[in-house]
Amino acid sequence: MKSTLNIALFVTLTGSLSFPQSLWAQTELDSPQPGSFQSGVGVIYGWVCEAERVDIVFNPGTTREGSLQAAYGTERADTQGRCNDIDNGFELAFSWNLLGDGQHTLSARADGVEFAHATVTVTTLGKERLPGVSGEFVVADFPAAGEQTTLVWQESLQNFVIQGGMRSSGGNGGAPPRVLDSPQPGSFQSGIGVIYGWVCEAERVDIVFNPGTAHEGTLQAAYGTERADTQGHCNDIDNGFGLSFNWNLLGNGQHTVSARADGQEFARVTVTVTTFGGPRLTNVGKHARLEDFPDPGTDLIVAWQQSLQNFTIARLDNLAPRIASIDAIGDSISKAYNAQVNAQGSCPNRDQESFNWATSITHGSAFCGAGEDGVFSQAERLECRQDAMIVNADPNSAESGAEMLKDFFAQAQESAALFGMEPPAAPRYVTVEMGHNDICSGTIERIQADCEEGEDQDPLNHCRTTEAAFEREFRKGLDELITVPDLKIGIAAPVRVTQLCNHKAKTNCSLLGGSCESLWERIVGILPTGICGSITIDCSDERLKDGYETARAYRDIMARVSSEYAALPEGETSKETEVGGETVGGAVKAAGTSLSFSNASWVYKFTSEQISCCDCFHPSLQGQDGAARILFDGFTCGPTDVCCADTGDPVSDALCTTEDTGGTFHPGLF
């Protein structure tokens, strides 16, 4: 039984990790996985064939750097083939809340040499521990359509677990100098969790499952990690023990857990385990909004993490329940150009703003409906959350054909002025979705003698906006927006427009008829730059590569600068910097103003149905609805919502040839 538990528990997880060549195949960081979301109390674990000690360094090389020694030498039967022994496991029970909200990097080191690192996103509820609260929520259509799962708050883990069956009773968690902190008697357990506590003095700590039954099994816990809170009881601090454990291995129902120090039991608890029928649930993804937790007016967005076999907190949102007004900055996407064919079957070839993804409201008093257009916009989603009307800018501040280079600053000024004219009750919300015309308005031929906007455009790259000019104008616009009090600025990454070339065979419904490919070829005679003609005129590998790399550079700029402005404290001035031939910055961030960036629109692989049949370029009604959805709470990569898995090959990545359907969650703007 013991070896079975070990083998099944430590199934090697996949991820993009960094290893010195000398340590290859001799080390592994199983958890956390790069890019994962972490919250509450978890466990950092993996294995090393040979070392004196293993340390976990948090945020190395920064002012926030800190280090903890992991307990090392626990049994890992799955390492026998690589290490010729099994006492190679390391584990560290850790409260992620200690790091604070945001991205953090950790480095796993064996005898001082890094063998793995991962960057994760931590979400807290504002403090290390949230005591005295309870919550129970039903997640619909999980783990499959038509099924539902109940999540319940577990205080000892500062996280949610899956509830099933009746709550158990009885047991005790021990008492100083030997304490089992988790699991607590009568608790629910699911997925991969952590069993942890402290013992002042022992040679080893073991966890025995279902003692005295036919299903009894024993695992040695990692022992000797630092627990500063035990100083008063033990006169030292290296007293912590922890064991990462896949509760799914025990099966559904009630199970007893016995904690033993040198063979002597000091705690025994009964827990209720809920599984999905096996050791691991794979190829699924799910996220959900848990409303009014932990307080009224505050929501949590939780996401399924396959590596943890559980839900974890991805975002805390206290704005969607309160936003009173909305505006949109952007281009033709935010104007819904050609979103719907006319009733006569002809193409409007104009803005149809009432169908746009951000500000449109067509659902009347049925707040949680999308209206006849089928576009459940962000404004409508906010009304649904609040069960009340909000004010939407009509018309919004976006403009078809707008570029970051020429228009973002002016639109930001317009939006700031709009919110400043006797604004309704705060907070307010503005979406930013821009950059597509900086890519697509470029010249058909790559090399030009000069460009219309001079040095702000690159004559060696279709006269597209240079990266420096793009960043300069983005910063100038943000400097306008951050001066508006109580404003949430939601910035969406540009759509990967090179994906258009996946849909050359789609039938277009314009007067020209034929396929999208034929439309793109013929329209050059009418529009000098075509319909994103710098890419679509022939969808050659060179055009795909240039378009993708430019778009990716724009995306990277937006992500980096957005992060900088989001971190700017209220009342502080934005960094003054010279970029694109000008000095920008120096704006004061107003009280209550916040900023979020979403990469969801960049990684999403759009379908043929989500493109307008009129011009084979703009989002259709389905595309507008999809943008509203993935940019609200976010979305999870799966068979229905396919993601682009970047490979490093620009042509392949331009077309999203390699897909991610493995359950990766990408947050939206909330």
C-alpha positions in Angstrom: 0.0 0.0 0.0 2.8 2.4 0.9 4.6 2.2 -2.5 1.3 2.5 -4.3 0.5 5.7 -2.5 3.9 7.1 -3.3 3.9 6.2 -6.9 0.4 7.6 -7.6 1.0 10.7 -5.5 4.1 11.9 -7.2 3.1 11.6 -10.9 5.5 13.9 -12.7 3.8 17.1 -13.8 4.6 19.0 -17.0 5.8 22.5 -17.2 8.5 24.8 -18.6 11.3 24.6 -16.0 14.9 25.6 -16.2 17.6 23.2 -15.3 21.4 23.3 -15.4 22.5 20.5 -17.7 24.5 18.8 -14.9 21.3 18.3 -12.9 19.1 17.2 -15.8 17.1 14.1 -14.9 18.3 14.3 -11.3 15.9 16.9 -10.0 12.3 17.9 -10.4 10.1 20.7 -9.1 6.6 19.1 -9.2 4.7 22.1 -7.7 4.1 24.9 -8.2 3.9 24.9 -12.0 5.1 27.9 -14.0 2.2 30.3 -14.7 0.0 28.7 -12.1 -2.3 30.5 -9.6 -1.6 30.0 -5.9 -3.6 30.9 -2.8 -4.0 29.9 0.8 -1.8 27.2 2.4 -0.1 24.9 -0.1 3.0 22.8 -0.6 6.1 23.2 -2.6 7.5 19.8 -3.5 9.6 17.8 -5.8 12.7 15.6 -5.7 16.5 15.7 -5.8 18.6 12.6 -6.2 21.5 13.8 -4.0 21.9 16.9 -1.9 22.8 18.0 1.6 19.9 20.4 1.7 17.2 22.0 -0.5 16.1 25.6 -0.2 13.3 27.6 -1.8 14.2 31.2 -2.5 11.3 33.6 -3.1 11.7 36.6 -5.5 15.5 36.1 -5.8 17.5 39.2 -6.6 14.8 41.6 -5.5 14.2 43.6 -2.3 11.6 41.0 -1.5 13.9 38.0 -1.5 13.5 35.4 1.2 14.6 31.9 1.7 13.2 28.8 3.5 14.8 25.4 3.8 12.6 22.5 2.6 12.5 19.3 4.5 14.4 16.7 2.4 14.7 13.0 2.3 11.1 11.7 2.2 10.3 8.6 0.3 9.7 8.9 -3.5 9.3 5.5 -4.9 9.0 7.0 -8.4 12.6 8.2 -8.3 14.1 4.7 -7.9 14.9 4.4 -11.6 16.7 7.7 -11.7 18.4 7.9 -8.3 18.9 4.2 -7.4 17.1 4.9 -4.1 13.9 6.5 -3.0 14.6 8.9 -0.1 14.8 11.9 -2.5 11.6 13.9 -1.8 11.5 17.5 -0.6 8.5 19.4 0.7 7.7 22.8 2.2 4.3 23.6 3.5 3.8 27.3 2.7 1.2 30.1 3.1 1.2 31.9 -0.2 -0.6 34.8 1.4 2.8 35.8 3.0 4.0 36.9 -0.4 1.1 39.3 -1.1 -0.9 39.7 -4.3 0.7 39.6 -7.7 3.4 37.7 -9.5 6.2 36.1 -7.6 9.2 34.0 -8.7 10.6 31.1 -6.7 13.9 29.3 -7.2 14.5 25.7 -6.0 18.1 25.1 -5.1 20.0 22.0 -4.2 23.1 22.8 -2.1 22.9 26.4 -3.4 22.6 25.5 -7.1 19.3 26.4 -8.8 17.7 23.5 -10.6 14.2 24.9 -11.2 12.3 28.2 -11.1 8.7 29.2 -11.7 6.8 32.4 -11.7 3.3 32.2 -10.2 0.4 34.5 -9.5 -0.7 34.8 -5.9 -4.1 36.0 -4.8 -4.8 36.8 -1.2 -7.8 38.1 0.7 -5.9 41.0 2.1 -4.3 39.2 5.1 -2.3 36.1 5.9 -5.3 34.4 7.5 -9.0 35.1 7.2 -10.6 33.7 10.3 -14.2 33.1 11.2 -15.8 33.1 7.7 -17.7 30.4 5.9 -18.9 30.0 2.4 -20.5 27.4 0.1 -20.9 27.8 -3.6 -22.2 25.6 -6.5 -20.2 25.5 -9.7 -22.4 24.5 -12.6 -21.3 22.3 -15.5 -18.3 20.8 -13.8 -16.7 18.4 -14.1 -18.9 17.9 -17.2 -21.9 19.7 -18.8 -25.0 19.2 -16.7 -23.1 18.3 -13.6 -22.4 20.5 -10.6 -19.7 20.7 -7.9 -20.0 22.3 -4.5 -17.1 24.3 -3.1 -16.7 25.0 0.6 -14.3 27.3 2.4 -11.7 25.5 4.5 -10.2 27.8 7.1 -7.2 25.6 7.9 -6.2 25.8 4.2 -7.4 29.3 3.6 -8.9 28.0 0.4 -11.8 26.2 -1.1 -12.2 22.4 -1.3 -14.8 20.2 -3.0 -17.6 19.1 -0.7 -19.4 15.8 -1.1 -21.3 13.5 1.2 -21.9 14.2 4.9 -19.4 16.1 7.1 -17.6 13.7 9.4 -17.2 14.3 13.1 -14.8 13.3 15.9 -11.1 13.4 16.3 -8.5 15.8 17.6 -5.6 17.7 16.2 -3.3 17.2 19.1 -1.8 19.7 21.5 1.6 21.4 22.1 4.2 20.2 21.8 2.7 18.1 18.9 0.0 19.6 16.7 -1.7 18.6 13.5 -2.8 21.9 11.9 -4.4 20.4 8.9 -6.6 18.5 8.1 -9.0 19.5 10.9 -11.5 17.1 12.4 -14.6 17.0 10.3 -13.1 18.8 7.3 -13.7 18.2 3.6 -10.7 17.3 1.5 -10.1 17.1 -2.2 -7.4 17.2 -4.9 -3.7 17.5 -4.0 -3.5 19.1 -0.6 -1.1 19.5 2.3 -1.1 17.7 5.6 1.0 19.8 8.0 1.7 20.7 11.6 4.6 20.8 14.1 6.4 18.6 16.6 9.0 19.9 19.0 11.3 16.9 19.0 11.2 13.7 16.9 13.3 11.6 14.6 10.5 11.3 12.1 6.8 12.0 11.6 4.5 9.6 9.8 1.0 10.0 8.5 -1.1 6.8 8.7 -4.3 6.6 6.6 -7.2 4.5 7.8 -5.2 2.8 10.6 -6.4 -0.7 11.6 -8.3 -1.3 8.4 -7.6 -3.2 5.2 -6.9 0.1 3.5 -4.2 1.2 6.0 -1.2 3.0 4.4 1.7 5.0 5.8 3.7 7.9 4.4 6.6 9.7 6.0 6.1 13.5 6.3 8.9 15.9 5.6 10.1 17.1 9.0 12.3 19.9 10.2 11.1 23.0 8.3 11.1 26.4 10.0 8.0 27.3 12.1 8.8 30.6 13.9 5.5 30.3 15.7 6.8 27.3 17.6 9.7 29.1 19.3 7.7 29.6 22.6 6.9 25.9 22.9 10.0 24.3 21.6 12.8 26.9 22.2 13.8 26.5 18.5 11.9 26.8 15.2 12.9 23.8 13.0 9.8 21.9 14.0 7.4 21.9 11.0 6.3 18.9 9.1 4.4 18.7 5.9 3.2 16.1 3.4 1.7 16.8 0.0 -1.0 14.3 -0.6 -3.5 13.4 -3.4 -6.7 12.8 -1.5 -8.2 11.3 -4.6 -6.2 8.2 -3.8 -8.3 7.4 -0.8 -11.6 7.5 -2.8 -14.9 9.1 -1.8 -16.2 9.0 1.7 -14.9 9.3 5.2 -11.3 8.5 6.1 -9.2 8.6 9.3 -5.8 10.3 9.4 -3.4 9.5 12.2 -0.3 11.7 12.8 2.6 9.9 14.6 5.9 11.1 16.0 8.4 8.3 16.3 5.6 5.8 16.1 3.4 7.4 18.8 0.1 8.9 17.7 -0.5 12.5 18.8 -3.5 13.4 16.5 -6.3 11.5 14.8 -8.9 13.1 12.6 -11.7 11.9 10.4 -12.3 13.8 7.1 -14.6 13.5 4.2 -12.9 13.1 0.8 -14.6 13.9 -2.5 -13.1 12.7 -5.8 -14.1 12.7 -9.5 -13.7 8.9 -9.8 -9.9 8.6 -10.1 -6.5 9.8 -9.0 -6.5 12.7 -11.5 -9.0 14.6 -13.5 -7.5 15.7 -16.8 -8.4 17.6 -19.9 -11.0 19.8 -18.2 -11.0 23.4 -17.3 -13.3 25.7 -15.4 -13.5 29.0 -13.7 -16.3 30.5 -11.7 -17.3 33.8 -10.0 -18.2 33.3 -6.3 -20.3 36.3 -5.4 -20.2 38.2 -2.1 -17.3 36.4 -0.5 -15.7 37.0 1.9 -17.8 40.2 2.3 -20.8 41.6 0.5 -19.7 43.5 -2.6 -16.6 41.4 -3.1 -16.3 38.5 -5.5 -13.7 35.8 -6.0 -12.9 34.3 -9.3 -11.7 30.7 -8.8 -10.0 28.6 -11.5 -9.4 24.8 -11.7 -5.7 24.0 -11.5 -5.0 20.6 -12.9 -1.6 20.4 -11.1 -3.4 20.8 -7.8 -6.6 18.9 -8.8 -8.5 21.7 -7.1 -9.9 25.2 -7.5 -7.7 28.1 -6.4 -8.3 31.8 -6.1 -7.3 33.6 -9.3 -8.7 37.1 -8.7 -10.5 39.2 -6.1 -12.9 41.6 -7.6 -14.7 44.4 -5.6 -15.4 46.6 -8.6 -17.8 44.6 -10.9 -20.5 44.6 -8.1 -20.2 48.5 -7.9 -19.3 50.0 -11.3 -21.7 52.7 -12.2 -20.6 53.8 -15.7 -18.6 52.5 -18.7 -16.8 53.8 -21.7 -14.7 52.2 -24.4 -11.5 53.3 -26.1 -10.4 51.5 -29.2 -10.9 50.9 -32.9 -13.6 49.3 -35.1 -13.8 46.2 -32.8 -15.3 48.5 -30.1 -17.6 50.1 -32.7 -18.9 46.7 -33.9 -18.2 47.5 -37.6 -19.9 45.0 -39.9 -20.9 42.8 -36.9 -24.3 41.9 -38.5 -25.6 41.5 -42.0 -28.6 43.6 -42.7 -32.1 42.1 -42.8 -32.0 42.3 -46.6 -28.9 40.2 -46.6 -26.5 43.0 -47.5 -23.4 44.2 -45.7 -23.8 47.5 -43.7 -20.2 48.5 -44.1 -20.5 50.8 -41.1 -20.3 50.9 -37.4 -23.0 49.0 -35.5 -22.1 50.2 -32.1 -25.2 48.8 -30.4 -23.7 45.3 -30.9 -20.2 46.1 -29.5 -18.6 43.9 -26.9 -17.9 46.6 -24.3 -20.6 49.3 -23.9 -23.7 48.0 -25.7 -26.9 47.5 -23.7 -29.8 45.9 -25.6 -31.2 43.5 -23.1 -33.8 45.9 -21.6 -34.8 45.0 -18.1 -33.8 41.4 -18.4 -30.5 42.1 -16.8 -29.0 38.7 -17.2 -30.0 38.3 -20.8 -28.0 39.2 -23.9 -30.8 40.8 -25.9 -31.9 39.9 -29.4 -28.4 40.6 -30.8 -26.9 37.7 -28.8 -24.0 39.9 -27.6 -23.8 39.7 -23.8 -21.6 42.8 -23.5 -19.4 43.8 -20.6 -21.9 46.6 -19.7 -24.7 44.0 -19.7 -22.7 41.6 -17.6 -22.2 44.4 -15.0 -25.9 45.0 -15.0 -26.5 41.3 -14.5 -24.1 41.2 -11.5 -25.7 44.2 -9.9 -29.3 43.6 -11.0 -29.4 47.3 -11.7 -28.8 49.7 -14.6 -25.5 51.4 -15.2 -24.6 54.3 -17.5 -23.0 53.5 -20.8 -21.3 56.0 -23.1 -23.3 56.2 -26.2 -21.5 56.8 -28.4 -18.3 55.5 -26.8 -14.9 57.0 -27.3 -13.6 54.4 -29.8 -13.3 55.1 -33.5 -13.1 52.8 -36.5 -9.7 52.9 -38.0 -8.1 54.2 -34.8 -4.4 53.6 -34.2 -2.3 53.7 -31.0 0.0 56.1 -32.9 -2.5 58.7 -33.9 -5.6 58.3 -31.8 -5.1 56.7 -28.3 -4.1 59.9 -26.6 -7.0 61.9 -28.0 -9.5 59.1 -27.1 -8.1 59.0 -23.6 -8.6 62.8 -23.3 -12.2 62.4 -24.6 -12.9 59.6 -22.1 -11.4 61.5 -19.2 -13.5 64.5 -20.1 -16.6 62.4 -20.4 -16.1 61.0 -16.9 -15.4 64.5 -15.6 -18.7 66.0 -16.7 -20.9 65.6 -13.7 -20.1 61.9 -13.5 -22.5 59.4 -12.0 -21.7 57.6 -8.8 -18.2 56.0 -8.8 -16.5 53.8 -9.7 -16.3 54.1 -13.4 -14.8 51.7 -16.0 -13.1 52.2 -19.4 -12.0 49.4 -21.7 -9.0 49.8 -24.0 -8.7 47.5 -27.0 -6.2 48.9 -29.6 -3.2 48.2 -31.8 -4.8 46.3 -34.7 -4.6 49.2 -37.1 -1.0 49.9 -36.2 -0.4 46.4 -37.7 -3.0 46.3 -40.5 -2.8 49.8 -41.9 0.7 49.2 -43.1 1.7 49.3 -46.7 1.3 46.2 -48.9 5.0 46.2 -49.8 7.4 45.7 -46.9 10.2 48.2 -47.9 9.4 51.9 -48.4 11.5 54.9 -49.1 9.8 56.8 -46.3 6.6 56.8 -44.3 3.7 59.2 -43.8 4.4 59.7 -40.1 8.2 59.9 -40.4 10.3 58.3 -37.8 7.2 57.0 -35.9 6.8 54.4 -38.6 9.2 51.8 -39.8 10.0 52.0 -43.6 11.5 48.5 -43.4 8.4 47.0 -41.9 5.4 48.1 -44.0 5.5 51.5 -42.4 4.0 50.1 -39.2 4.2 52.0 -36.0 7.6 51.6 -34.4 7.8 50.0 -31.0 9.1 53.2 -29.5 6.3 55.3 -30.8 3.7 52.7 -29.8 5.0 52.8 -26.2 5.2 56.6 -26.2 1.6 57.0 -27.2 0.4 54.3 -24.9 2.1 56.0 -21.9 0.7 59.4 -22.9 -2.9 58.0 -23.0 -2.5 56.3 -19.7 -1.2 59.5 -18.2 -4.5 61.1 -19.1 -6.6 58.2 -17.8 -4.9 57.7 -14.4 -5.8 61.3 -13.4 -9.5 60.3 -13.3 -10.6 59.4 -9.8 -12.3 56.0 -9.1 -11.6 54.8 -12.6 -11.0 51.1 -13.5 -8.9 51.0 -16.7 -9.2 47.6 -18.4 -6.6 47.0 -21.0 -7.0 44.1 -23.4 -4.1 42.7 -25.4 -4.5 43.0 -29.2 -6.1 40.1 -31.0 -3.6 37.9 -32.9 -4.8 39.2 -36.3 -2.4 36.9 -38.2 -5.0 34.1 -37.4 -7.1 35.6 -40.3 -5.0 33.5 -42.6 -6.5 30.3 -41.1 -9.9 31.3 -42.6 -9.0 32.0 -46.3 -11.7 29.5 -47.4 -14.5 31.1 -45.5 -17.3 32.3 -47.8 -17.7 36.1 -47.8 -21.1 37.7 -48.2 -20.0 41.0 -49.7 -21.1 42.1 -53.2 -17.8 40.7 -54.5 -18.6 37.2 -53.3 -16.3 34.2 -53.3 -13.9 33.3 -50.5 -12.2 35.5 -47.9 -9.0 34.9 -49.8 -10.4 36.2 -53.0 -12.0 39.2 -51.3 -8.6 40.1 -49.7 -6.9 39.9 -53.1 -9.5 42.0 -54.9 -10.1 44.7 -52.3 -6.6 46.0 -52.8 -7.9 47.7 -55.9 -10.4 49.6 -53.8 -8.4 50.2 -50.6 -4.7 50.8 -51.0 -3.8 48.9 -47.8 -6.4 46.2 -48.4 -8.0 44.4 -45.5 -5.0 44.1 -43.4 -3.3 43.6 -46.7 0.2 43.7 -45.3 -0.6 40.2 -44.1 -3.7 38.9 -46.0 -2.7 39.8 -49.6 -1.0 36.4 -49.9 -0.6 35.1 -46.3 3.0 34.3 -47.0 5.3 33.0 -44.3 7.3 36.3 -44.5 4.1 38.4 -44.0 2.9 36.1 -41.2 6.3 36.3 -39.4 6.5 40.1 -39.7 2.9 40.7 -38.6 3.1 38.3 -35.7 6.4 39.6 -34.4 5.2 43.2 -34.6 1.9 42.4 -32.9 3.7 40.4 -30.2 6.0 43.4 -29.5 3.0 45.6 -29.1 1.4 43.1 -26.8 4.6 43.0 -24.7 4.7 46.7 -24.4 1.1 46.9 -23.3 1.7 44.2 -20.7 4.9 45.7 -19.3 3.7 49.3 -19.2 0.3 48.3 -17.8 2.0 46.4 -15.0 4.1 49.5 -14.2 1.0 51.8 -14.0 -1.0 49.3 -12.0 1.7 49.2 -9.4 1.9 53.0 -9.1 0.5 54.0 -5.7 -2.3 56.6 -5.5 -1.0 60.1 -5.3 2.3 59.2 -6.9 3.5 60.4 -10.4 4.1 58.1 -13.3 7.7 57.6 -14.3 9.2 60.3 -16.5 11.0 58.6 -19.4 12.3 59.4 -22.8 10.8 57.2 -25.5 10.1 57.7 -29.1 11.8 61.1 -29.1 9.7 62.6 -26.3 9.8 62.8 -22.5 6.5 61.4 -21.2 5.2 60.7 -17.7 4.7 62.8 -14.6 0.9 62.3 -14.3 -0.5 61.9 -10.8 -2.5 58.8 -10.2 -5.9 59.7 -8.7 -7.5 58.2 -5.7 -9.4 55.0 -6.3 -7.9 54.5 -9.8 -6.8 51.0 -10.8 -5.6 49.3 -13.9 -5.7 45.7 -15.1 -4.3 44.0 -18.2 -5.7 40.8 -19.8 -3.8 38.6 -22.2 -7.0 36.6 -23.0 -7.6 38.2 -26.3 -4.0 37.5 -27.5 -4.0 33.8 -26.6 -7.6 33.0 -27.8 -7.9 31.1 -31.1 -10.9 32.6 -32.8 -13.1 30.6 -35.1 -14.5 31.2 -38.6 -17.9 32.0 -37.2 -16.5 34.8 -35.1 -15.4 36.7 -38.2 -17.7 39.0 -40.1 -18.6 37.4 -43.5 -18.8 41.0 -44.9 -15.1 41.8 -44.8 -13.5 38.6 -43.3 -11.8 40.9 -40.8 -14.1 42.4 -38.1 -15.7 40.3 -35.4 -19.2 39.0 -36.1 -21.9 39.0 -33.5 -20.4 35.7 -32.2 -17.0 37.4 -32.2 -18.3 40.4 -30.2 -20.0 38.1 -27.7 -16.8 36.0 -27.4 -14.7 39.1 -26.7 -17.1 40.3 -24.0 -17.0 36.8 -22.4 -13.3 36.0 -22.3 -12.4 39.6 -21.3 -14.8 39.7 -18.3 -14.0 36.9 -15.8 -11.4 35.3 -18.2 -11.6 31.9 -19.9 -10.1 28.4 -19.6 -8.4 26.7 -22.5 -10.2 23.6 -23.6 -11.9 21.9 -26.5 -14.5 24.7 -26.7 -12.2 27.6 -26.0 -9.0 26.8 -27.8 -5.8 28.7 -26.9 -2.7 29.4 -28.9 0.3 27.5 -27.5 3.4 29.4 -28.4 6.3 27.3 -29.7 8.9 29.9 -30.7 8.3 29.4 -34.4 6.8 32.8 -35.5 4.9 31.4 -38.5 3.4 28.5 -36.5 2.5 30.9 -33.6 1.0 33.4 -36.0 -1.5 30.8 -37.1 -1.9 29.2 -33.7 -1.0 25.9 -35.2 -0.1 24.4 -31.8 -3.1 24.4 -29.6 -3.5 24.5 -25.8 -6.7 22.7 -24.6 -5.2 21.6 -21.3 -7.1 23.7 -18.8 -4.9 26.8 -18.6 -6.8 29.8 -17.1 -6.3 33.3 -18.6 -7.8 36.1 -16.4 -10.0 38.7 -18.0 -10.3 42.4 -17.0 -12.0 41.7 -13.7 
